[in-house]
Amino acid sequence: MFLFTDRRFLCGAYQERRSRRYEGPRPYRALKVKTSTLNLILYSTGSQCRWYSRWYDGRCSLATFGGHHVGCPCFMLTGVSHLCRKNEEQAWLSCSSPGKPTLYGKLTCQGVSSDGIPEVVASEGFVVSEITKKSLLVSCPRENASTKFLAPYTTFCRIHQKSITCLDISSGGGLGVSASADGAMKIWQAANGEIRRCLEGHVYDVNCCRFFPSGIVVLSGGMDARLKIWSAEDAKCVVTFQGHKAGILDTAIVDRGRNVVSSSRDGTARLWDCGTSSCLGVVADCGSPVNGVALGEADNTLNLGSPEKIPSEREIGTEGKLLLLAREDKKLQGVGLHSRQPVFLFVGSDAFNCCTFLSNIYLLGGTQDGNIYQLDVRNTKAPVRVVHRSGAPVLSLLPFRDGFIASQGDGTCFIMQQDLDHVAELTGPDCDPVYKVATWEKQVYTCCRDGIVRRYQLSDL
């Protein structure tokens, strides 16, 4: 049995970027959303159900240590048919809610049907509502909670040899781009993982990469403080931007891509002109690393301010845009991209790692201590709600349908609807951080510290 008291030690502390653990008070505790949901990953506290599997070799153990559930799970749900190879194999569950005793149970395999679908039954208190070769729907009637666990439809193990830190899928869904901890950045076929191009030119690690809307051009930023534009057709670097004084952590593309935005460890967010390879200005100087950015259309009622200087004629499509900055100093900031004026400043419980827009009104910010804040841009004094499923760092947020997809440093990756009535878990990683999520139509791609790209089919949802 392996016992861990610090999740950050277990999950690599977000690529070892931070070593401190926030121990101060957490504001807005009364607003935290504590839903009774089934959760595949251990180490979650509060009102959550957990699924502990001891299929394969029995390496998953469960114990209580310091008031928290801890354990060492094996790889789970590479396919439900793999989970239930033998008759009478079992998985353990628990469901707890604030102020109520924890309900424990188990799943038992009673064989496999002729078409390869396992026959699984649940103990008292739990119900297996639906099962296929790639999914399992488990519910807890007492808490009116249910979760669908989805296994990867395909896994790509040969694209990279090291931890994959970022990825994106082209607008047409045909290509993927990803970068790993050894500095390699590659373009590959999204359907089968076949490598098409290797993009070489950055010094040290590549922190972020994404496709332009055209799907044939790639934007990347690295620890060398350089921003580069690549042709996906011949792997040539056509533009290099220089101006940041420290590594680039995230990027955003303005409209069709004549302008781009970057954020850096040097505490600034900059606007660039792709045609002239020049910096059009510093959008924000935060004095603290800007870990993530997101760009979206602002609500018409929101005052974005007026620019102090006449903007360059090279600025295209910046009007009416709100730039979100996820800052290391526990702040989520909104800035008018065209005006360069601050719009709001929200203080969270820990460093913000990522942010995204749900709409032109609602936005999300994820923190190092596992909080996901939903804010209304018209009034950011207090969050609309705070989702907290585990204390692991929130590493990626992505809008999806009428909800969002989030990934965390303990290997969890889940889909949550706006009404919180349905949660789906994307399974596969053990306790390795899932650094980035990308979608195309009904497919979700994730990249992980274990060096694997996983593709999920969400047609069943």
Secondary structure, DSSP 8 states (H G I E B T S, - for coil): ----S-HHHHHTHHHHT------S--TTGGGEE---EEESSSS--SSEEEEEE-TTT----EEEETTEEEE------S-HHHHT-STT-EEEEEE--TTS--EEEEEEEEEE-TTS-EEEEE-TT-EEEEE-SSEEEEEEGGGTEEEEEE--SEEE-SS-SS-EEEEEE-TTSSEEEEEETTS-EEEEETTT--EEEE----SS-EEEEEE-TTSSEEEEEETTSEEEEEETTT--EEEEEE--SS-EEEEEEETTTTEEEEEETTSEEEEEETTTTEEEEEEEE-SS-EEEEEEEE--TTS-----SS---TT--S-TTEEEEEEETTSEEEEEETTT--EEEEEE-SS-EEEEEESSSSEEEEEETTSEEEEEETTB-SS-SEEEES-SS-EEEEEEETTEEEEEETTS-EEEEETTSS-EEEE---SSS-EEEEEEETTEEEEEETTS-EEEEE-TT-
